[in-house]
Amino acid sequence: MSGSRFALEARRWWAVLPYIIWGIVGTAVFVVYPMVKGIWMSFLDYKIMPGAESPFVGLDNYLKAFHSEFFWYAVRNTFLNTLVTVPLIMAVGLFLAVLVSLKFVKGKVAWRMIYYFPVITSWIVISYLFKYLFAGGEYGFINYIFYTKLHWLPEPVNWLQNEWTGLVIIWTLHVFKTFGWAFVIYIAALQGVPQILYEAAAIDGANGWRLFRHITLPLLKPVQIYVFINAVIGAFNIFPHVYFITGGGPLGRTQVLPVLIYKEAFDKFEFGYSAALAVMMGLTIFAVTYYQQRKIGKFSLEY
């Protein structure tokens, strides 16, 4: 019996294999192999030059990270970016989605295009736009308005050369670039809320806030969980706005893990150390995602 069942399953796999073989090959070549190679590199003093030896150093690359001041700044800033931007992305996206969905709002398609436009705009373009807006000296746009014209600042501010103002600008850019994605997801979810529930609640005397609190929010919980998980993953993979705006400066105070990994590999050619940083970051993202799926995702399924 077991033999015939095995043969049946084997025939099924053989029937679908031609349709999935290239996906399996692509995954093996572009996902599995680089991942395994990166993990192995993290235990080596890896040399990129042909013929150069790459001696095995064990856990030295990992220990080097834990003794590096720049590594801890990158860890702190990566987690801070997640803690700050994820709630803002969800709140702004939901607020604008509810606002645009109101019956008296005109030009709904136009508003959707406007809010989603930053999402499809290049990270590089928006990064350089923010870099120009917050440039130091009298002729940076923000300084020109608030210092030269309005005289609200006692002196021009070097926004990008200060640790915390630089971080705030990075967070602002991240929210500006990505809230439109959450907005579109919430818009689609709101269209699936039965209007009869609002009408019945309105007959019972519920006002706008009560409708939102007791009908809209509960019905959007599964979608909010989806947005939350993806926003967290996106916040951990912060790269272009830091690389193009501050470069991690001043003195690594605005550094984040993806930029640190890139610079260690391609600026300093410390490929083994960079691989160790990438492995630790990957394990962290895996742990966070696994926790979200086990706890938050389980709640979504139960709901």
C-alpha positions in Angstrom: 0.0 0.0 0.0 2.8 2.4 1.0 4.7 1.5 -2.2 1.8 2.3 -4.5 1.2 5.6 -2.7 4.8 6.5 -3.1 4.6 5.7 -6.8 1.5 7.8 -7.1 3.2 10.8 -5.4 6.3 10.3 -7.6 4.2 10.4 -10.7 2.5 13.6 -9.5 5.9 15.3 -8.9 7.2 14.1 -12.2 4.1 15.6 -14.0 4.6 19.1 -12.5 8.4 19.1 -12.5 8.7 20.6 -16.0 6.7 23.6 -14.8 8.7 24.3 -11.6 12.2 23.1 -12.6 13.4 26.5 -13.6 12.0 28.1 -10.5 13.9 25.5 -8.4 17.1 26.1 -10.4 16.8 29.8 -10.0 16.2 29.6 -6.3 19.2 27.3 -5.9 21.5 29.5 -7.9 20.4 33.0 -6.8 19.2 32.3 -3.2 20.5 29.1 -1.7 24.0 29.2 -3.1 24.7 32.9 -2.2 23.3 32.3 1.3 25.4 29.3 2.0 28.5 31.0 0.5 27.9 34.1 2.6 27.7 32.0 5.8 30.9 30.3 4.9 32.6 33.6 4.1 31.7 34.9 7.5 34.2 32.4 9.0 37.0 33.4 6.7 39.4 36.3 6.2 38.0 36.4 2.7 40.2 37.7 -0.1 38.6 38.6 -3.4 41.8 38.6 -5.5 42.2 35.5 -7.7 44.6 33.0 -6.1 44.8 34.8 -2.8 44.3 32.6 0.3 41.3 33.1 2.5 42.3 31.7 5.9 39.8 30.3 8.3 39.3 32.7 11.3 36.4 31.0 13.1 34.3 33.5 15.1 36.8 36.4 14.8 34.6 38.3 12.4 31.6 38.0 14.8 33.7 39.0 17.8 35.0 42.0 15.9 31.5 43.2 15.3 30.6 43.0 19.0 33.7 45.1 19.9 33.0 47.7 17.2 31.4 51.0 18.2 30.1 51.5 14.6 28.3 48.1 14.7 26.4 49.1 17.8 25.4 52.5 16.4 24.1 50.6 13.3 22.1 48.2 15.4 20.6 51.0 17.4 19.7 53.1 14.4 18.2 50.1 12.5 15.9 49.3 15.5 15.1 53.0 16.0 14.1 53.3 12.4 11.8 50.4 12.8 10.2 51.6 16.1 9.6 55.1 14.8 8.6 54.6 11.2 6.4 51.5 11.3 3.7 53.1 13.5 3.8 56.3 11.5 3.5 54.5 8.2 0.5 52.6 9.4 -1.2 55.6 11.1 -0.7 58.0 8.1 -1.7 55.3 5.6 -4.9 54.4 7.5 -5.8 58.1 8.2 -5.5 59.1 4.6 -7.3 56.0 3.4 -10.2 56.6 5.6 -10.2 60.3 4.6 -10.2 59.6 0.9 -12.9 56.9 1.4 -15.4 59.5 2.8 -18.4 60.1 0.5 -18.0 63.9 0.3 -14.4 63.8 -0.8 -14.1 64.6 -4.5 -11.3 63.4 -6.9 -10.6 60.1 -5.2 -8.6 58.8 -8.1 -6.4 61.9 -8.1 -5.8 61.7 -4.4 -4.8 58.0 -4.8 -2.3 58.9 -7.5 -0.8 61.7 -5.4 -0.4 59.7 -2.3 1.1 56.7 -4.2 3.4 58.7 -6.3 6.3 58.7 -3.8 6.2 54.9 -3.8 7.0 54.6 -7.5 9.5 57.4 -7.5 13.2 56.4 -7.3 14.8 56.2 -3.9 17.8 58.0 -5.3 15.7 60.9 -6.6 13.8 61.4 -3.3 17.1 61.0 -1.3 18.8 63.7 -3.2 15.7 65.9 -3.0 15.8 65.6 0.8 19.6 66.2 0.8 19.0 69.4 -1.1 16.1 70.5 1.2 18.1 70.0 4.3 21.6 71.1 3.1 23.7 73.1 5.5 24.5 76.8 5.1 22.3 79.7 4.2 21.3 78.3 0.8 19.8 74.9 1.8 16.1 75.2 1.1 14.9 74.8 4.8 17.6 77.1 6.1 16.8 79.6 3.4 13.2 79.7 4.4 13.5 79.6 8.2 16.8 81.5 8.6 17.2 83.9 5.7 13.5 84.7 5.0 11.6 84.2 8.3 14.5 84.6 10.7 13.1 81.8 12.9 16.6 80.3 13.3 19.5 82.1 15.1 21.9 80.6 12.6 21.9 78.1 9.7 21.6 74.5 10.9 23.7 71.7 9.6 20.8 69.2 9.6 22.7 66.3 8.0 25.9 66.8 10.1 24.1 66.4 13.4 23.3 62.9 14.8 19.7 63.3 15.8 18.5 65.8 13.2 20.1 63.5 10.6 18.2 60.5 12.0 14.9 62.5 12.0 15.4 63.4 8.4 16.0 59.8 7.5 12.9 58.7 9.4 10.8 61.4 7.7 12.1 60.3 4.2 11.3 56.7 5.0 7.7 57.5 6.0 7.2 59.8 3.1 8.5 57.2 0.6 6.5 54.2 1.9 3.2 55.4 3.5 1.6 55.4 0.1 2.0 51.6 -0.1 0.1 51.2 3.2 -2.5 53.7 2.0 -3.3 51.6 -1.1 -3.6 48.4 1.0 -6.0 50.1 3.4 -8.0 51.6 0.6 -8.6 48.1 -0.9 -9.5 46.8 2.6 -12.0 49.6 3.3 -13.8 48.8 0.1 -14.4 45.3 1.4 -16.2 46.5 4.6 -19.9 46.0 4.2 -21.7 49.3 4.1 -24.8 47.8 5.8 -22.8 47.7 9.0 -22.3 51.5 8.9 -25.9 52.1 8.1 -27.2 49.9 10.9 -24.8 51.5 13.4 -25.8 55.0 12.2 -29.5 54.1 12.8 -28.5 53.3 16.3 -27.0 56.7 16.7 -23.3 55.9 16.3 -21.2 58.9 15.2 -18.1 58.9 12.9 -15.6 58.1 15.7 -17.7 55.2 17.0 -18.1 53.8 13.5 -14.4 53.9 13.0 -13.6 52.4 16.4 -16.1 49.7 16.6 -16.6 48.7 12.9 -13.6 49.9 10.7 -10.7 49.0 13.1 -11.9 45.5 14.1 -12.6 44.5 10.5 -9.2 45.9 9.4 -7.2 43.9 12.0 -6.0 41.1 9.6 -4.9 43.8 7.0 -3.2 45.8 9.7 -1.2 42.7 10.7 -0.1 42.2 7.1 0.9 45.9 6.8 2.8 45.7 10.1 4.8 42.6 9.2 5.9 44.0 5.8 6.6 47.4 7.2 8.9 45.9 9.8 10.8 44.0 7.2 11.1 47.1 5.0 12.3 49.2 7.9 15.1 46.7 8.7 16.3 46.9 5.1 16.8 50.6 5.1 19.6 51.5 2.7 19.4 54.2 0.0 18.3 57.2 2.1 21.1 56.7 4.6 23.7 55.9 1.9 22.8 58.9 -0.3 21.9 61.5 2.4 24.4 61.1 5.3 26.5 58.1 4.3 26.3 57.0 7.9 27.9 60.2 9.2 28.8 62.0 11.2 31.3 59.5 12.6 28.9 56.6 12.1 26.2 58.1 14.3 23.5 57.7 11.6 24.8 54.4 10.3 22.5 51.4 9.8 23.3 47.7 9.2 22.7 47.5 5.4 24.9 50.5 4.7 27.6 49.2 7.2 27.6 45.8 5.4 28.0 47.5 2.0 30.8 49.8 3.1 32.8 47.1 4.9 32.6 44.9 1.7 33.1 47.4 -1.1 34.9 50.3 0.5 37.2 48.4 2.9 37.1 45.0 1.1 36.5 43.3 4.5 34.3 40.7 2.8 34.5 38.2 5.7 33.5 40.8 8.3 30.7 42.1 6.0 29.4 38.6 5.6 29.3 38.1 9.4 27.3 41.3 9.7 24.9 40.1 7.0 24.5 36.8 8.7 23.6 38.4 12.0 21.2 40.8 10.4 19.6 37.9 8.5 19.2 35.9 11.7 17.6 39.0 13.4 15.1 39.5 10.6 14.3 35.8 10.6 13.8 35.8 14.4 11.6 38.9 14.2 9.5 37.6 11.3 9.2 34.2 13.0 7.9 35.8 16.2 5.5 37.9 14.2 4.1 34.9 12.4 3.8 32.8 15.5 2.2 35.5 17.7 0.6 38.1 15.5 0.0 35.8 12.5 -1.7 33.3 14.8 -4.0 36.0 16.1 -4.9 36.9 12.5 -5.8 33.3 11.7 -7.9 32.9 14.9 -9.6 36.2 14.1 
